Amino acid sequence: MSDSCDLLCLDLERAEALRATRPTADDAESAAERAKGLADPTRLLIASALRDADGELCVCDLAWIVERSDTLVSHHVRSLKAAKLVSSRRDGKMVMYSLTAVGRALLDATLPEPVQA
């Protein structure tokens, strides 16, 4: 069975209305980049730790939680930040990370919150 129609059955009015309101190419590109931000298991674990902490964590804490080296976690946090899924703030010699609202929404749609015992 083919995944496409066997005949042209375009609902032109409906298709044109949807076409007029679709995201711009730039918006689609930005959304795809954000989605790619969670397309790595380590980044997904980091984002999950930030969500479950319900606050800020530093790279040292994140590395301990996800059982990866601090240099690897730092690399992945930069990727999450570039995708606008994580924000940071400097606190003296430490840099604290937290999920952005977009990061939390995307993570919640991807990975459900753990059940509290």
Biopython code that builds the backbone (N, CA, C, O; Angstrom):
import numpy as np
from Bio.PDB.StructureBuilder import StructureBuilder

atoms = [
    (1, "MET", "N", (0.851, -1.178, 0.000)),
    (1, "MET", "CA", (0.000, 0.000, 0.000)),
    (1, "MET", "C", (0.899, 1.244, 0.000)),
    (1, "MET", "O", (1.815, 1.353, 0.815)),
    (2, "SER", "N", (0.638, 2.148, -0.890)),
    (2, "SER", "CA", (1.417, 3.374, -1.012)),
    (2, "SER", "C", (0.973, 4.397, 0.029)),
    (2, "SER", "O", (-0.177, 4.390, 0.469)),
    (3, "ASP", "N", (1.885, 5.268, 0.415)),
    (3, "ASP", "CA", (1.572, 6.317, 1.386)),
    (3, "ASP", "C", (1.095, 7.599, 0.728)),
    (3, "ASP", "O", (0.940, 8.617, 1.403)),
    (4, "SER", "N", (0.861, 7.570, -0.567)),
    (4, "SER", "CA", (0.374, 8.765, -1.259)),
    (4, "SER", "C", (-0.931, 8.457, -1.978)),
    (4, "SER", "O", (-1.259, 7.299, -2.238)),
    (5, "CYS", "N", (-1.672, 9.527, -2.296)),
    (5, "CYS", "CA", (-2.958, 9.379, -2.987)),
    (5, "CYS", "C", (-2.742, 8.806, -4.384)),
    (5, "CYS", "O", (-1.709, 9.039, -5.012)),
    (6, "ASP", "N", (-3.731, 8.056, -4.860)),
    (6, "ASP", "CA", (-3.681, 7.518, -6.214)),
    (6, "ASP", "C", (-4.242, 8.500, -7.229)),
    (6, "ASP", "O", (-4.139, 8.267, -8.433)),
    (7, "LEU", "N", (-4.828, 9.584, -6.768)),
    (7, "LEU", "CA", (-5.349, 10.613, -7.661)),
    (7, "LEU", "C", (-5.162, 11.973, -7.005)),
    (7, "LEU", "O", (-4.988, 12.061, -5.790)),
    (8, "LEU", "N", (-5.197, 13.031, -7.806)),
    (8, "LEU", "CA", (-5.053, 14.385, -7.279)),
    (8, "LEU", "C", (-6.375, 14.792, -6.635)),
    (8, "LEU", "O", (-7.404, 14.856, -7.308)),
    (9, "CYS", "N", (-6.345, 15.065, -5.346)),
    (9, "CYS", "CA", (-7.581, 15.353, -4.610)),
    (9, "CYS", "C", (-7.408, 16.611, -3.768)),
    (9, "CYS", "O", (-7.779, 16.622, -2.594)),
    (10, "LEU", "N", (-6.857, 17.656, -4.341)),
    (10, "LEU", "CA", (-6.526, 18.879, -3.624)),
    (10, "LEU", "C", (-7.774, 19.661, -3.231)),
    (10, "LEU", "O", (-8.606, 19.992, -4.076)),
    (11, "ASP", "N", (-7.893, 19.953, -1.934)),
    (11, "ASP", "CA", (-8.922, 20.851, -1.422)),
    (11, "ASP", "C", (-8.280, 22.235, -1.434)),
    (11, "ASP", "O", (-7.726, 22.676, -0.428)),
    (12, "LEU", "N", (-8.357, 22.910, -2.566)),
    (12, "LEU", "CA", (-7.604, 24.131, -2.801)),
    (12, "LEU", "C", (-7.884, 25.222, -1.770)),
    (12, "LEU", "O", (-6.950, 25.858, -1.282)),
    (13, "GLU", "N", (-9.120, 25.442, -1.439)),
    (13, "GLU", "CA", (-9.452, 26.504, -0.476)),
    (13, "GLU", "C", (-8.798, 26.235, 0.882)),
    (13, "GLU", "O", (-8.183, 27.121, 1.476)),
    (14, "ARG", "N", (-8.940, 25.025, 1.350)),
    (14, "ARG", "CA", (-8.357, 24.658, 2.642)),
    (14, "ARG", "C", (-6.825, 24.677, 2.577)),
    (14, "ARG", "O", (-6.171, 25.182, 3.490)),
    (15, "ALA", "N", (-6.265, 24.138, 1.521)),
    (15, "ALA", "CA", (-4.811, 24.082, 1.363)),
    (15, "ALA", "C", (-4.214, 25.487, 1.278)),
    (15, "ALA", "O", (-3.167, 25.747, 1.871)),
    (16, "GLU", "N", (-4.854, 26.377, 0.562)),
    (16, "GLU", "CA", (-4.364, 27.760, 0.449)),
    (16, "GLU", "C", (-4.443, 28.486, 1.793)),
    (16, "GLU", "O", (-3.545, 29.256, 2.131)),
    (17, "ALA", "N", (-5.506, 28.248, 2.561)),
    (17, "ALA", "CA", (-5.632, 28.880, 3.878)),
    (17, "ALA", "C", (-4.525, 28.398, 4.812)),
    (17, "ALA", "O", (-3.946, 29.195, 5.550)),
    (18, "LEU", "N", (-4.233, 27.110, 4.784)),
    (18, "LEU", "CA", (-3.165, 26.560, 5.615)),
    (18, "LEU", "C", (-1.792, 27.030, 5.144)),
    (18, "LEU", "O", (-0.908, 27.301, 5.957)),
    (19, "ARG", "N", (-1.621, 27.124, 3.845)),
    (19, "ARG", "CA", (-0.356, 27.588, 3.276)),
    (19, "ARG", "C", (-0.067, 29.029, 3.692)),
    (19, "ARG", "O", (1.081, 29.394, 3.946)),
    (20, "ALA", "N", (-1.127, 29.848, 3.759)),
    (20, "ALA", "CA", (-0.967, 31.259, 4.112)),
    (20, "ALA", "C", (-0.572, 31.445, 5.577)),
    (20, "ALA", "O", (0.002, 32.475, 5.932)),
    (21, "THR", "N", (-0.868, 30.473, 6.423)),
    (21, "THR", "CA", (-0.574, 30.617, 7.852)),
    (21, "THR", "C", (0.565, 29.723, 8.329)),
    (21, "THR", "O", (0.846, 29.669, 9.527)),
    (22, "ARG", "N", (1.213, 29.030, 7.422)),
    (22, "ARG", "CA", (2.312, 28.145, 7.833)),
    (22, "ARG", "C", (3.474, 28.980, 8.354)),
    (22, "ARG", "O", (3.591, 30.161, 8.025)),
    (23, "PRO", "N", (4.336, 28.369, 9.168)),
    (23, "PRO", "CA", (5.512, 29.094, 9.665)),
    (23, "PRO", "C", (6.423, 29.510, 8.509)),
    (23, "PRO", "O", (6.450, 28.870, 7.457)),
    (24, "THR", "N", (7.158, 30.584, 8.728)),
    (24, "THR", "CA", (8.120, 31.004, 7.714)),
    (24, "THR", "C", (9.268, 29.999, 7.687)),
    (24, "THR", "O", (9.429, 29.200, 8.610)),
    (25, "ALA", "N", (10.051, 30.047, 6.636)),
    (25, "ALA", "CA", (11.205, 29.151, 6.537)),
    (25, "ALA", "C", (12.161, 29.388, 7.706)),
    (25, "ALA", "O", (12.705, 28.434, 8.262)),
    (26, "ASP", "N", (12.369, 30.652, 8.083)),
    (26, "ASP", "CA", (13.250, 30.967, 9.219)),
    (26, "ASP", "C", (12.695, 30.411, 10.530)),
    (26, "ASP", "O", (13.447, 29.876, 11.345)),
    (27, "ASP", "N", (11.375, 30.536, 10.737)),
    (27, "ASP", "CA", (10.760, 29.996, 11.949)),
    (27, "ASP", "C", (10.873, 28.469, 11.991)),
    (27, "ASP", "O", (11.129, 27.888, 13.046)),
    (28, "ALA", "N", (10.682, 27.839, 10.856)),
    (28, "ALA", "CA", (10.808, 26.380, 10.789)),
    (28, "ALA", "C", (12.241, 25.945, 11.068)),
    (28, "ALA", "O", (12.471, 24.949, 11.754)),
    (29, "GLU", "N", (13.195, 26.686, 10.540)),
    (29, "GLU", "CA", (14.615, 26.388, 10.781)),
    (29, "GLU", "C", (14.947, 26.518, 12.269)),
    (29, "GLU", "O", (15.629, 25.661, 12.830)),
    (30, "SER", "N", (14.466, 27.589, 12.906)),
    (30, "SER", "CA", (14.711, 27.790, 14.339)),
    (30, "SER", "C", (14.090, 26.671, 15.173)),
    (30, "SER", "O", (14.709, 26.174, 16.114)),
    (31, "ALA", "N", (12.881, 26.285, 14.827)),
    (31, "ALA", "CA", (12.204, 25.213, 15.566)),
    (31, "ALA", "C", (12.939, 23.888, 15.387)),
    (31, "ALA", "O", (13.065, 23.114, 16.336)),
    (32, "ALA", "N", (13.420, 23.627, 14.184)),
    (32, "ALA", "CA", (14.167, 22.390, 13.936)),
    (32, "ALA", "C", (15.465, 22.372, 14.738)),
    (32, "ALA", "O", (15.854, 21.327, 15.259)),
    (33, "GLU", "N", (16.137, 23.519, 14.842)),
    (33, "GLU", "CA", (17.368, 23.601, 15.631)),
    (33, "GLU", "C", (17.086, 23.355, 17.111)),
    (33, "GLU", "O", (17.864, 22.685, 17.790)),
    (34, "ARG", "N", (15.971, 23.898, 17.612)),
    (34, "ARG", "CA", (15.603, 23.651, 19.012)),
    (34, "ARG", "C", (15.341, 22.159, 19.221)),
    (34, "ARG", "O", (15.801, 21.577, 20.203)),
    (35, "ALA", "N", (14.609, 21.549, 18.305)),
    (35, "ALA", "CA", (14.307, 20.123, 18.435)),
    (35, "ALA", "C", (15.587, 19.288, 18.391)),
    (35, "ALA", "O", (15.702, 18.293, 19.108)),
    (36, "LYS", "N", (16.546, 19.684, 17.558)),
    (36, "LYS", "CA", (17.825, 18.977, 17.493)),
    (36, "LYS", "C", (18.570, 19.073, 18.817)),
    (36, "LYS", "O", (19.391, 18.213, 19.136)),
    (37, "GLY", "N", (18.286, 20.114, 19.584)),
    (37, "GLY", "CA", (18.948, 20.295, 20.874)),
    (37, "GLY", "C", (18.733, 19.124, 21.815)),
    (37, "GLY", "O", (19.593, 18.833, 22.647)),
    (38, "LEU", "N", (17.604, 18.453, 21.697)),
    (38, "LEU", "CA", (17.316, 17.311, 22.564)),
    (38, "LEU", "C", (17.536, 15.980, 21.854)),
    (38, "LEU", "O", (17.165, 14.930, 22.380)),
    (39, "ALA", "N", (18.131, 16.013, 20.670)),
    (39, "ALA", "CA", (18.295, 14.801, 19.866)),
    (39, "ALA", "C", (19.531, 13.991, 20.252)),
    (39, "ALA", "O", (19.991, 13.158, 19.471)),
    (40, "ASP", "N", (20.059, 14.221, 21.421)),
    (40, "ASP", "CA", (21.213, 13.479, 21.917)),
    (40, "ASP", "C", (20.870, 12.970, 23.317)),
    (40, "ASP", "O", (20.345, 13.733, 24.129)),
    (41, "PRO", "N", (21.153, 11.708, 23.619)),
    (41, "PRO", "CA", (20.777, 11.176, 24.945)),
    (41, "PRO", "C", (21.393, 11.949, 26.111)),
    (41, "PRO", "O", (20.734, 12.138, 27.133)),
    (42, "THR", "N", (22.636, 12.397, 25.979)),
    (42, "THR", "CA", (23.255, 13.149, 27.078)),
    (42, "THR", "C", (22.562, 14.488, 27.269)),
    (42, "THR", "O", (22.317, 14.895, 28.405)),
    (43, "ARG", "N", (22.240, 15.184, 26.179)),
    (43, "ARG", "CA", (21.534, 16.467, 26.313)),
    (43, "ARG", "C", (20.141, 16.260, 26.902)),
    (43, "ARG", "O", (19.662, 17.083, 27.683)),
    (44, "LEU", "N", (19.500, 15.169, 26.529)),
    (44, "LEU", "CA", (18.188, 14.861, 27.087)),
    (44, "LEU", "C", (18.294, 14.608, 28.597)),
    (44, "LEU", "O", (17.438, 15.059, 29.359)),
    (45, "LEU", "N", (19.328, 13.897, 29.028)),
    (45, "LEU", "CA", (19.537, 13.659, 30.462)),
    (45, "LEU", "C", (19.829, 14.961, 31.205)),
    (45, "LEU", "O", (19.330, 15.170, 32.311)),
    (46, "ILE", "N", (20.632, 15.833, 30.602)),
    (46, "ILE", "CA", (20.950, 17.120, 31.227)),
    (46, "ILE", "C", (19.686, 17.959, 31.385)),
    (46, "ILE", "O", (19.429, 18.513, 32.454)),
    (47, "ALA", "N", (18.905, 18.049, 30.320)),
    (47, "ALA", "CA", (17.664, 18.828, 30.370)),
    (47, "ALA", "C", (16.708, 18.243, 31.406)),
    (47, "ALA", "O", (16.042, 18.984, 32.131)),
    (48, "SER", "N", (16.642, 16.926, 31.475)),
    (48, "SER", "CA", (15.784, 16.271, 32.457)),
    (48, "SER", "C", (16.234, 16.595, 33.882)),
    (48, "SER", "O", (15.403, 16.849, 34.754)),
    (49, "ALA", "N", (17.539, 16.585, 34.116)),
    (49, "ALA", "CA", (18.060, 16.927, 35.444)),
    (49, "ALA", "C", (17.717, 18.363, 35.808)),
    (49, "ALA", "O", (17.341, 18.647, 36.945)),
    (50, "LEU", "N", (17.845, 19.266, 34.847)),
    (50, "LEU", "CA", (17.506, 20.675, 35.104)),
    (50, "LEU", "C", (16.021, 20.828, 35.413)),
    (50, "LEU", "O", (15.646, 21.587, 36.307)),
    (51, "ARG", "N", (15.183, 20.115, 34.682)),
    (51, "ARG", "CA", (13.741, 20.181, 34.953)),
    (51, "ARG", "C", (13.429, 19.613, 36.333)),
    (51, "ARG", "O", (12.689, 20.221, 37.106)),
    (52, "ASP", "N", (13.994, 18.446, 36.643)),
    (52, "ASP", "CA", (13.662, 17.770, 37.894)),
    (52, "ASP", "C", (14.244, 18.477, 39.107)),
    (52, "ASP", "O", (13.742, 18.320, 40.220)),
    (53, "ALA", "N", (15.310, 19.262, 38.898)),
    (53, "ALA", "CA", (15.893, 20.034, 39.993)),
    (53, "ALA", "C", (15.007, 21.208, 40.362)),
    (53, "ALA", "O", (15.111, 21.752, 41.462)),
    (54, "ASP", "N", (14.140, 21.597, 39.447)),
    (54, "ASP", "CA", (13.237, 22.727, 39.656)),
    (54, "ASP", "C", (14.025, 23.967, 40.083)),
    (54, "ASP", "O", (13.645, 24.678, 41.012)),
    (55, "GLY", "N", (15.119, 24.199, 39.385)),
    (55, "GLY", "CA", (15.967, 25.344, 39.685)),
    (55, "GLY", "C", (17.247, 25.257, 38.881)),
    (55, "GLY", "O", (17.285, 24.664, 37.802)),
    (56, "GLU", "N", (18.283, 25.852, 39.418)),
    (56, "GLU", "CA", (19.547, 25.928, 38.706)),
    (56, "GLU", "C", (20.526, 24.849, 39.168)),
    (56, "GLU", "O", (20.499, 24.407, 40.316)),
    (57, "LEU", "N", (21.389, 24.442, 38.236)),
    (57, "LEU", "CA", (22.476, 23.530, 38.548)),
    (57, "LEU", "C", (23.721, 23.990, 37.804)),
    (57, "LEU", "O", (23.626, 24.603, 36.741)),
    (58, "CYS", "N", (24.885, 23.692, 38.367)),
    (58, "CYS", "CA", (26.137, 23.993, 37.672)),
    (58, "CYS", "C", (26.604, 22.742, 36.928)),
    (58, "CYS", "O", (26.048, 21.660, 37.114)),
    (59, "VAL", "N", (27.616, 22.893, 36.094)),
    (59, "VAL", "CA", (28.140, 21.776, 35.306)),
    (59, "VAL", "C", (28.612, 20.644, 36.211)),
    (59, "VAL", "O", (28.414, 19.473, 35.889)),
    (60, "CYS", "N", (29.236, 20.981, 37.343)),
    (60, "CYS", "CA", (29.722, 19.941, 38.267)),
    (60, "CYS", "C", (28.562, 19.062, 38.746)),
    (60, "CYS", "O", (28.662, 17.835, 38.746)),
    (61, "ASP", "N", (27.460, 19.704, 39.156)),
    (61, "ASP", "CA", (26.279, 18.949, 39.591)),
    (61, "ASP", "C", (25.726, 18.113, 38.447)),
    (61, "ASP", "O", (25.419, 16.933, 38.619)),
    (62, "LEU", "N", (25.603, 18.730, 37.283)),
    (62, "LEU", "CA", (25.054, 18.027, 36.123)),
    (62, "LEU", "C", (25.906, 16.823, 35.744)),
    (62, "LEU", "O", (25.376, 15.756, 35.435)),
    (63, "ALA", "N", (27.231, 16.991, 35.768)),
    (63, "ALA", "CA", (28.135, 15.890, 35.421)),
    (63, "ALA", "C", (27.950, 14.714, 36.387)),
    (63, "ALA", "O", (27.949, 13.554, 35.975)),
    (64, "TRP", "N", (27.794, 15.030, 37.664)),
    (64, "TRP", "CA", (27.582, 13.981, 38.666)),
    (64, "TRP", "C", (26.254, 13.270, 38.427)),
    (64, "TRP", "O", (26.180, 12.042, 38.470)),
    (65, "ILE", "N", (25.217, 14.045, 38.176)),
    (65, "ILE", "CA", (23.872, 13.479, 37.998)),
    (65, "ILE", "C", (23.792, 12.589, 36.767)),
    (65, "ILE", "O", (23.227, 11.498, 36.837)),
    (66, "VAL", "N", (24.345, 13.033, 35.638)),
    (66, "VAL", "CA", (24.214, 12.272, 34.383)),
    (66, "VAL", "C", (25.371, 11.296, 34.155)),
    (66, "VAL", "O", (25.414, 10.588, 33.149)),
    (67, "GLU", "N", (26.314, 11.273, 35.115)),
    (67, "GLU", "CA", (27.441, 10.340, 35.070)),
    (67, "GLU", "C", (28.267, 10.475, 33.789)),
    (67, "GLU", "O", (28.570, 9.494, 33.110)),
    (68, "ARG", "N", (28.620, 11.736, 33.483)),
    (68, "ARG", "CA", (29.478, 12.058, 32.339)),
    (68, "ARG", "C", (30.554, 13.019, 32.834)),
    (68, "ARG", "O", (30.424, 13.595, 33.914)),
    (69, "SER", "N", (31.602, 13.193, 32.059)),
    (69, "SER", "CA", (32.676, 14.114, 32.461)),
    (69, "SER", "C", (32.182, 15.555, 32.397)),
    (69, "SER", "O", (31.275, 15.882, 31.632)),
    (70, "ASP", "N", (32.794, 16.406, 33.212)),
    (70, "ASP", "CA", (32.381, 17.811, 33.224)),
    (70, "ASP", "C", (32.664, 18.483, 31.878)),
    (70, "ASP", "O", (31.927, 19.384, 31.477)),
    (71, "THR", "N", (33.719, 18.059, 31.176)),
    (71, "THR", "CA", (33.994, 18.668, 29.857)),
    (71, "THR", "C", (32.927, 18.264, 28.844)),
    (71, "THR", "O", (32.517, 19.082, 28.020)),
    (72, "LEU", "N", (32.476, 17.016, 28.896)),
    (72, "LEU", "CA", (31.420, 16.578, 27.982)),
    (72, "LEU", "C", (30.112, 17.296, 28.304)),
    (72, "LEU", "O", (29.409, 17.741, 27.397)),
    (73, "VAL", "N", (29.787, 17.410, 29.582)),
    (73, "VAL", "CA", (28.557, 18.100, 29.990)),
    (73, "VAL", "C", (28.626, 19.565, 29.579)),
    (73, "VAL", "O", (27.637, 20.117, 29.097)),
    (74, "SER", "N", (29.766, 20.195, 29.762)),
    (74, "SER", "CA", (29.936, 21.590, 29.367)),
    (74, "SER", "C", (29.684, 21.761, 27.870)),
    (74, "SER", "O", (29.024, 22.712, 27.453)),
    (75, "HIS", "N", (30.206, 20.848, 27.074)),
    (75, "HIS", "CA", (29.980, 20.880, 25.621)),
    (75, "HIS", "C", (28.483, 20.782, 25.303)),
    (75, "HIS", "O", (27.967, 21.539, 24.481)),
    (76, "HIS", "N", (27.804, 19.858, 25.953)),
    (76, "HIS", "CA", (26.376, 19.664, 25.676)),
    (76, "HIS", "C", (25.528, 20.830, 26.193)),
    (76, "HIS", "O", (24.530, 21.195, 25.572)),
    (77, "VAL", "N", (25.917, 21.405, 27.312)),
    (77, "VAL", "CA", (25.180, 22.562, 27.830)),
    (77, "VAL", "C", (25.296, 23.733, 26.844)),
    (77, "VAL", "O", (24.333, 24.471, 26.639)),
    (78, "ARG", "N", (26.471, 23.899, 26.239)),
    (78, "ARG", "CA", (26.627, 24.945, 25.215)),
    (78, "ARG", "C", (25.682, 24.703, 24.045)),
    (78, "ARG", "O", (25.099, 25.649, 23.516)),
    (79, "SER", "N", (25.525, 23.450, 23.635)),
    (79, "SER", "CA", (24.589, 23.120, 22.552)),
    (79, "SER", "C", (23.152, 23.433, 22.951)),
    (79, "SER", "O", (22.387, 23.975, 22.154)),
    (80, "LEU", "N", (22.788, 23.095, 24.174)),
    (80, "LEU", "CA", (21.439, 23.394, 24.662)),
    (80, "LEU", "C", (21.213, 24.905, 24.735)),
    (80, "LEU", "O", (20.126, 25.395, 24.428)),
    (81, "LYS", "N", (22.235, 25.621, 25.139)),
    (81, "LYS", "CA", (22.130, 27.082, 25.220)),
    (81, "LYS", "C", (22.004, 27.685, 23.823)),
    (81, "LYS", "O", (21.210, 28.603, 23.615)),
    (82, "ALA", "N", (22.774, 27.182, 22.872)),
    (82, "ALA", "CA", (22.696, 27.673, 21.489)),
    (82, "ALA", "C", (21.311, 27.424, 20.897)),
    (82, "ALA", "O", (20.830, 28.208, 20.078)),
    (83, "ALA", "N", (20.676, 26.338, 21.310)),
    (83, "ALA", "CA", (19.324, 26.017, 20.841)),
    (83, "ALA", "C", (18.247, 26.763, 21.625)),
    (83, "ALA", "O", (17.055, 26.577, 21.382)),
    (84, "LYS", "N", (18.671, 27.612, 22.571)),
    (84, "LYS", "CA", (17.762, 28.406, 23.406)),
    (84, "LYS", "C", (16.865, 27.546, 24.299)),
    (84, "LYS", "O", (15.744, 27.929, 24.632)),
    (85, "LEU", "N", (17.382, 26.381, 24.675)),
    (85, "LEU", "CA", (16.649, 25.496, 25.575)),
    (85, "LEU", "C", (17.106, 25.665, 27.018)),
    (85, "LEU", "O", (16.404, 25.270, 27.949)),
    (86, "VAL", "N", (18.287, 26.255, 27.198)),
    (86, "VAL", "CA", (18.883, 26.463, 28.507)),
    (86, "VAL", "C", (19.395, 27.894, 28.581)),
    (86, "VAL", "O", (19.880, 28.440, 27.591)),
    (87, "SER", "N", (19.284, 28.492, 29.750)),
    (87, "SER", "CA", (19.871, 29.815, 29.981)),
    (87, "SER", "C", (20.908, 29.675, 31.091)),
    (87, "SER", "O", (20.926, 28.690, 31.830)),
    (88, "SER", "N", (21.764, 30.678, 31.189)),
    (88, "SER", "CA", (22.810, 30.619, 32.209)),
    (88, "SER", "C", (22.975, 31.975, 32.865)),
    (88, "SER", "O", (22.593, 33.008, 32.314)),
    (89, "ARG", "N", (23.554, 31.945, 34.056)),
    (89, "ARG", "CA", (23.933, 33.170, 34.737)),
    (89, "ARG", "C", (25.180, 32.875, 35.553)),
    (89, "ARG", "O", (25.340, 31.789, 36.112)),
    (90, "ARG", "N", (26.043, 33.848, 35.608)),
    (90, "ARG", "CA", (27.283, 33.702, 36.373)),
    (90, "ARG", "C", (27.005, 34.076, 37.823)),
    (90, "ARG", "O", (26.351, 35.080, 38.104)),
    (91, "ASP", "N", (27.512, 33.255, 38.736)),
    (91, "ASP", "CA", (27.411, 33.494, 40.168)),
    (91, "ASP", "C", (28.824, 33.353, 40.729)),
    (91, "ASP", "O", (29.235, 32.268, 41.142)),
    (92, "GLY", "N", (29.563, 34.464, 40.739)),
    (92, "GLY", "CA", (30.971, 34.411, 41.146)),
    (92, "GLY", "C", (31.777, 33.612, 40.151)),
    (92, "GLY", "O", (31.849, 33.969, 38.975)),
    (93, "LYS", "N", (32.390, 32.527, 40.614)),
    (93, "LYS", "CA", (33.188, 31.680, 39.737)),
    (93, "LYS", "C", (32.377, 30.548, 39.124)),
    (93, "LYS", "O", (32.901, 29.758, 38.339)),
    (94, "MET", "N", (31.124, 30.471, 39.475)),
    (94, "MET", "CA", (30.268, 29.390, 38.970)),
    (94, "MET", "C", (29.318, 29.930, 37.909)),
    (94, "MET", "O", (28.946, 31.103, 37.925)),
    (95, "VAL", "N", (28.934, 29.051, 36.988)),
    (95, "VAL", "CA", (27.903, 29.363, 36.009)),
    (95, "VAL", "C", (26.738, 28.421, 36.288)),
    (95, "VAL", "O", (26.891, 27.200, 36.297)),
    (96, "MET", "N", (25.583, 29.010, 36.514)),
    (96, "MET", "CA", (24.394, 28.242, 36.856)),
    (96, "MET", "C", (23.484, 28.146, 35.637)),
    (96, "MET", "O", (23.282, 29.128, 34.923)),
    (97, "TYR", "N", (22.941, 26.967, 35.408)),
    (97, "TYR", "CA", (22.101, 26.709, 34.237)),
    (97, "TYR", "C", (20.682, 26.355, 34.667)),
    (97, "TYR", "O", (20.456, 25.748, 35.715)),
    (98, "SER", "N", (19.738, 26.754, 33.825)),
    (98, "SER", "CA", (18.341, 26.390, 34.042)),
    (98, "SER", "C", (17.659, 26.247, 32.682)),
    (98, "SER", "O", (18.118, 26.797, 31.680)),
    (99, "LEU", "N", (16.571, 25.507, 32.667)),
    (99, "LEU", "CA", (15.791, 25.350, 31.433)),
    (99, "LEU", "C", (15.038, 26.640, 31.136)),
    (99, "LEU", "O", (14.558, 27.311, 32.050)),
    (100, "THR", "N", (14.937, 26.981, 29.866)),
    (100, "THR", "CA", (14.058, 28.076, 29.463)),
    (100, "THR", "C", (12.633, 27.522, 29.390)),
    (100, "THR", "O", (12.431, 26.310, 29.475)),
    (101, "ALA", "N", (11.670, 28.388, 29.235)),
    (101, "ALA", "CA", (10.273, 27.943, 29.091)),
    (101, "ALA", "C", (10.128, 27.062, 27.852)),
    (101, "ALA", "O", (9.424, 26.052, 27.878)),
    (102, "VAL", "N", (10.791, 27.447, 26.779)),
    (102, "VAL", "CA", (10.749, 26.646, 25.543)),
    (102, "VAL", "C", (11.408, 25.293, 25.780)),
    (102, "VAL", "O", (10.904, 24.265, 25.330)),
    (103, "GLY", "N", (12.541, 25.296, 26.493)),
    (103, "GLY", "CA", (13.225, 24.046, 26.795)),
    (103, "GLY", "C", (12.367, 23.105, 27.615)),
    (103, "GLY", "O", (12.322, 21.903, 27.357)),
    (104, "ARG", "N", (11.687, 23.661, 28.602)),
    (104, "ARG", "CA", (10.815, 22.826, 29.439)),
    (104, "ARG", "C", (9.644, 22.269, 28.632)),
    (104, "ARG", "O", (9.303, 21.093, 28.758)),
    (105, "ALA", "N", (9.035, 23.108, 27.811)),
    (105, "ALA", "CA", (7.896, 22.646, 27.004)),
    (105, "ALA", "C", (8.318, 21.534, 26.040)),
    (105, "ALA", "O", (7.615, 20.535, 25.890)),
    (106, "LEU", "N", (9.465, 21.714, 25.390)),
    (106, "LEU", "CA", (9.941, 20.701, 24.450)),
    (106, "LEU", "C", (10.313, 19.415, 25.189)),
    (106, "LEU", "O", (10.007, 18.319, 24.721)),
    (107, "LEU", "N", (10.968, 19.547, 26.338)),
    (107, "LEU", "CA", (11.322, 18.364, 27.123)),
    (107, "LEU", "C", (10.067, 17.651, 27.610)),
    (107, "LEU", "O", (9.986, 16.425, 27.534)),
    (108, "ASP", "N", (9.094, 18.397, 28.104)),
    (108, "ASP", "CA", (7.853, 17.778, 28.594)),
    (108, "ASP", "C", (7.113, 17.029, 27.481)),
    (108, "ASP", "O", (6.472, 16.007, 27.727)),
    (109, "ALA", "N", (7.211, 17.556, 26.248)),
    (109, "ALA", "CA", (6.566, 16.878, 25.118)),
    (109, "ALA", "C", (7.346, 15.632, 24.682)),
    (109, "ALA", "O", (6.796, 14.733, 24.046)),
    (110, "THR", "N", (8.639, 15.595, 25.036)),
    (110, "THR", "CA", (9.510, 14.507, 24.613)),
    (110, "THR", "C", (9.650, 13.423, 25.677)),
    (110, "THR", "O", (9.636, 12.230, 25.372)),
    (111, "LEU", "N", (9.784, 13.853, 26.921)),
    (111, "LEU", "CA", (10.078, 12.945, 28.019)),
    (111, "LEU", "C", (9.168, 13.284, 29.197)),
    (111, "LEU", "O", (9.280, 14.371, 29.763)),
    (112, "PRO", "N", (8.272, 12.377, 29.575)),
    (112, "PRO", "CA", (7.372, 12.692, 30.696)),
    (112, "PRO", "C", (8.144, 12.818, 32.008)),
    (112, "PRO", "O", (9.215, 12.236, 32.185)),
    (113, "GLU", "N", (7.568, 13.590, 32.909)),
    (113, "GLU", "CA", (8.171, 13.756, 34.231)),
    (113, "GLU", "C", (8.100, 12.426, 34.974)),
    (113, "GLU", "O", (7.165, 11.649, 34.778)),
    (114, "PRO", "N", (9.094, 12.166, 35.830)),
    (114, "PRO", "CA", (9.072, 10.906, 36.592)),
    (114, "PRO", "C", (7.922, 10.900, 37.594)),
    (114, "PRO", "O", (7.490, 11.951, 38.069)),
    (115, "VAL", "N", (7.445, 9.730, 37.899)),
    (115, "VAL", "CA", (6.401, 9.573, 38.898)),
    (115, "VAL", "C", (7.048, 9.675, 40.269)),
    (115, "VAL", "O", (8.009, 8.963, 40.559)),
    (116, "GLN", "N", (6.522, 10.564, 41.121)),
    (116, "GLN", "CA", (7.064, 10.734, 42.464)),
    (116, "GLN", "C", (6.578, 9.603, 43.363)),
    (116, "GLN", "O", (5.391, 9.276, 43.376)),
    (117, "ALA", "N", (7.492, 9.016, 44.105)),
    (117, "ALA", "CA", (7.136, 7.889, 44.991)),
    (117, "ALA", "C", (6.597, 8.390, 46.305)),
    (117, "ALA", "O", (6.246, 7.592, 47.173)),
]
sb = StructureBuilder()
sb.init_structure("model")
sb.init_model(0)
sb.init_chain("A")
sb.init_seg("    ")
for serial, (resi, resn, name, xyz) in enumerate(atoms, 1):
    if name == "N":
        sb.init_residue(resn, " ", resi, " ")
    sb.init_atom(name, np.array(xyz, "f"), 0.0, 1.0, " ", f" {name:<3s}", serial, name[0])
structure = sb.get_structure()
